[in-house]
């Protein structure tokens, strides 16, 4: 029996969203992956590091996929449900998970790490990244690029011309260089996303909270109903994520 709009909404509104595992969306949404394979590149760097820091680790799922950790492995996270999940996942492997508000300063000494990594950080404090890296150390990350998923953002919030320009790779290069880092690799891609039911949209917006700040089902019920009807008619809602791979080192 085909489920109603309200039934789908209730299911998505109560699904747990802690951590950075998106398996709830299997069969309900799809997203292309960047060609460079961030997890593989990060894992290769971890193998040769001595002390590494993963910033804004989420629930630790991406970091935990690495087969080998360096002798010193630290991760930071700010959201309590993610902290608990990351601790359970990473502590058994010898990694330390530190509660951090995602604001300067990072709670570590100068030159504490030879590798800093991050996947989809909400904020990027380049001066702090440079400070905690030792000379010759490397920052390897995958950032959210400009106007990511803006088809969805602007469906709910209307045109966002100023926000569309944020997180441009050129601006990130300039900020990294201003902090004393040297960008040695930079790649950008736009990737197709499809949401196959309104539940996938609700779950995504509850989990990725910066897409539509302050999103609630009740607050956007009318827009959700309209989008549900659109998906029922067209088969899916198509958006595009933006991803940037960046590698920067700290000159000796």
C-alpha positions in Angstrom: 0.0 0.0 0.0 1.3 3.4 -0.9 2.2 5.5 2.1 0.6 8.9 2.6 2.5 12.2 2.9 1.9 12.4 6.6 3.1 8.8 7.2 6.4 9.5 5.3 6.8 12.8 7.2 6.4 11.1 10.6 8.9 8.4 9.8 11.6 10.9 8.6 10.9 13.3 11.5 11.6 10.7 14.1 14.5 8.8 12.5 17.8 9.2 14.6 20.3 11.6 13.0 23.4 11.4 15.2 26.7 10.6 13.6 27.6 10.9 9.9 26.1 7.7 8.6 23.6 8.2 5.8 22.5 4.6 5.3 18.9 5.6 6.2 18.7 7.2 2.8 19.6 3.9 0.9 16.9 3.5 -1.8 15.5 7.0 -1.0 18.3 9.3 -2.2 21.5 9.1 -4.2 24.6 11.3 -4.5 27.5 11.0 -6.9 30.9 10.7 -5.2 34.0 12.9 -6.0 36.4 11.2 -8.4 39.4 11.6 -6.0 38.2 9.3 -3.2 38.9 11.3 -0.1 38.8 8.3 2.3 41.5 6.5 0.3 43.7 9.6 0.2 43.2 10.3 3.9 44.0 6.7 4.8 47.2 6.7 2.8 48.3 9.9 4.7 47.5 8.4 8.1 49.7 5.4 7.4 52.8 7.6 7.2 51.9 10.2 9.9 53.3 10.2 13.5 50.6 12.5 15.0 47.4 13.3 13.3 44.3 15.4 14.1 40.9 15.0 12.5 38.8 18.1 12.9 35.0 18.0 13.2 35.0 14.2 12.9 31.2 13.9 13.3 30.5 10.4 14.6 34.0 9.2 13.6 32.7 7.0 10.8 35.0 8.4 8.0 38.1 8.3 10.2 37.3 4.8 11.5 37.4 3.5 7.9 41.2 4.0 7.9 43.0 0.7 8.5 46.0 2.2 10.2 46.2 5.1 12.7 49.5 6.9 13.6 50.9 6.5 17.1 49.1 9.7 18.1 45.5 10.0 16.7 43.2 12.7 17.9 39.7 13.8 16.7 37.6 16.8 17.7 33.8 17.2 17.6 31.3 19.7 19.1 27.9 18.0 19.0 27.2 15.8 22.1 25.4 12.9 20.2 28.3 12.8 17.7 30.9 12.9 20.5 29.4 9.9 22.2 29.3 8.0 18.9 32.8 8.9 17.9 34.1 8.0 21.3 32.6 4.6 21.1 33.9 4.0 17.6 37.4 5.5 17.9 38.5 4.9 21.6 38.8 1.1 21.1 41.4 1.8 18.4 43.4 4.1 20.6 42.2 7.5 19.2 41.4 10.3 21.6 38.2 12.2 21.0 38.2 15.8 22.3 35.1 18.0 22.8 35.7 21.2 21.0 33.3 24.1 20.2 34.6 24.5 16.6 35.9 27.9 17.5 39.5 29.1 17.9 41.7 28.2 19.5 42.1 24.5 19.0 42.9 22.9 22.3 46.4 21.8 21.3 50.0 23.1 21.4 51.7 24.7 18.5 53.3 22.3 16.0 51.5 19.3 17.7 50.7 17.4 14.5 52.3 16.5 11.2 48.9 15.8 9.6 45.5 17.5 10.0 42.5 16.1 8.2 38.8 17.1 7.9 35.8 16.0 5.8 33.1 18.6 5.3 34.0 21.0 8.2 31.3 23.5 8.9 33.9 26.2 9.7 37.6 26.4 8.6 40.0 28.2 10.9 43.1 28.4 8.8 45.2 30.2 11.3 44.6 27.5 13.8 45.2 24.7 11.3 48.6 26.3 10.5 49.4 26.8 14.2 49.0 23.2 15.2 50.8 21.8 12.1 54.6 21.3 12.5 56.9 22.6 9.8 56.5 20.2 6.8 53.1 19.1 8.1 50.1 18.7 5.8 46.4 19.6 5.8 44.3 17.2 3.7 40.6 17.8 3.5 37.4 17.6 1.5 35.3 20.8 1.9 31.8 21.6 0.9 32.1 23.9 -2.2 30.1 26.9 -3.2 26.3 26.8 -3.8 26.1 23.2 -2.6 22.6 21.7 -2.8 21.3 25.2 -3.5 18.4 23.8 -5.5 17.1 22.6 -2.1 18.3 25.7 -0.1 16.5 28.1 -2.5 13.4 26.0 -2.7 12.9 26.6 1.0 14.5 30.0 1.6 14.2 31.7 -1.8 17.2 33.2 -3.7 20.4 33.5 -1.8 22.8 35.4 -4.1 25.3 36.3 -1.4 25.5 32.8 0.1 26.0 31.3 -3.4 29.4 33.0 -3.5 30.7 31.6 -0.2 33.3 28.8 0.0 34.7 29.4 -3.5 38.0 27.5 -3.9 39.9 30.6 -4.9 38.9 32.2 -1.6 39.9 29.2 0.4 43.3 29.2 -1.3 43.8 32.8 -0.5 42.8 32.2 3.2 45.2 29.2 3.5 48.0 31.2 2.0 47.3 34.2 4.3 47.7 31.7 7.3 51.2 30.7 6.0 50.2 27.5 4.2 51.0 26.5 0.7 48.3 24.9 -1.4 49.7 22.0 -3.4 46.6 20.3 -4.7 43.1 21.7 -5.4 40.2 20.0 -7.1 36.5 20.8 -7.4 33.5 18.9 -8.7 29.7 19.4 -8.8 27.8 16.1 -8.2 24.3 15.0 -9.0 21.9 14.3 -6.1 18.4 12.8 -6.3 15.8 12.7 -3.6 13.2 10.1 -4.4 10.7 10.9 -1.6 9.9 13.7 0.8 11.2 11.6 3.7 14.7 11.7 2.2 14.5 15.5 2.1 13.3 15.8 5.7 16.0 13.4 7.0 18.7 15.2 5.0 17.7 18.6 6.3 17.5 17.4 9.9 20.9 15.9 9.7 22.8 18.5 7.6 21.5 21.4 9.7 23.3 24.2 7.9 21.4 23.6 4.6 18.2 25.2 5.9 19.1 26.7 9.3 16.3 26.2 11.8 14.5 23.7 9.7 11.5 21.9 11.3 8.8 19.9 9.8 6.1 22.0 11.3 7.7 25.2 10.2 8.0 24.2 6.5 5.0 21.9 6.2 3.4 23.7 3.3 6.7 23.8 1.3 7.2 20.1 2.1 3.7 19.3 0.8 4.4 21.1 -2.4 7.8 19.4 -2.8 6.1 16.0 -2.1 3.7 16.6 -4.9 6.5 17.6 -7.2 8.5 14.5 -6.4 5.4 12.3 -6.9 4.9 14.0 -10.3 8.5 14.0 -11.5 9.9 10.9 -9.8 12.7 12.8 -7.9 14.0 16.1 -6.9 17.4 16.8 -8.4 20.1 18.9 -6.8 23.9 19.2 -7.0 26.4 19.1 -4.2 29.8 20.9 -4.5 33.0 19.4 -3.2 36.5 20.7 -3.0 39.6 18.6 -2.3 42.4 20.6 -0.9 45.9 19.7 0.3 48.2 22.3 1.8 51.5 22.1 3.6 53.4 24.2 6.1 56.7 25.2 4.6 59.8 24.2 6.6 
